[in-house]
């Protein structure tokens, strides 16, 4: 779906109308040195997504990667875009070689009638200066992140450990702070 990312100068951010309700959080109120409204940026991202049937192979190859690699000239294939009889063995070895295989990943939302619609993500990212005690760090505020996550299958060493479905995820209003010592 449609996605937009806007980068604001914090000092020019519309604090009067405060469209996102975040201006007060840019300053932790502990120390004037950490007042992030005097400089810096706010990265505002809004996205609409529908992930459907994504496969992931970790520490190896996905099915599509294995097919492309087996057909490649570098692996002894002919590079014609389809698997020939001589390339099947390499393909099977590669696609079954992923240590962790995650299949059928979906992330979506539903409307009031239960129909599948795009999930939405609305977030703001900014940094406050100063020490950890002064509130320094990178902040990620979730205006909205809602949807359903489904994983059709998880296999470790080609042994299935099951499926996962998390319905009605709602991280709206959550703010994370990332900092070091």
VENQUI-V101660 format. One record per residue. N is the residue number from 1. SS is DSSP state (2 for helix, 1 for strand, 0 for the rest). Layout:
n = (N N)
ss = (SS SS)
//
This chain:
n = (1 2 3 4 5 6 7 8 9 10 11 12 13 14 15 16 17 18 19 20 21 22 23 24 25 26 27 28 29 30 31 32 33 34 35 36 37 38 39 40 41 42 43 44 45 46 47 48 49 50 51 52 53 54 55 56 57 58 59 60 61 62 63 64 65 66 67 68 69 70 71 72 73 74 75 76 77 78 79 80 81 82 83 84 85 86 87 88 89 90 91 92 93 94 95 96 97 98 99 100 101 102 103 104 105 106 107 108 109 110 111 112 113 114 115 116 117 118 119 120 121 122 123 124 125 126 127 128 129 130 131 132 133 134 135 136 137 138 139 140 141 142 143 144 145 146 147 148 149 150 151 152 153 154 155 156 157 158 159 160 161 162 163 164 165 166 167 168 169 170 171 172 173 174 175 176 177 178 179 180 181)
ss = (0 0 1 1 1 1 1 1 1 2 2 2 0 0 0 0 0 0 0 0 0 0 2 2 2 2 0 0 0 0 0 2 2 2 0 2 2 2 0 0 1 1 1 1 1 1 1 1 1 0 1 1 1 1 1 1 1 1 0 0 0 0 2 2 2 2 2 2 2 2 2 0 2 2 2 0 0 0 0 0 0 0 0 0 2 2 2 2 2 2 2 2 2 2 2 0 0 0 0 1 1 1 1 1 1 1 1 1 1 1 0 0 0 0 0 1 1 0 1 1 1 1 1 1 1 1 1 1 0 0 0 0 0 0 0 0 1 1 1 1 1 1 1 1 1 1 1 1 1 1 1 1 1 1 1 1 0 0 1 1 1 1 1 1 1 1 1 1 1 1 0 0 0 0 1 1 1 1 0 0 0)
//
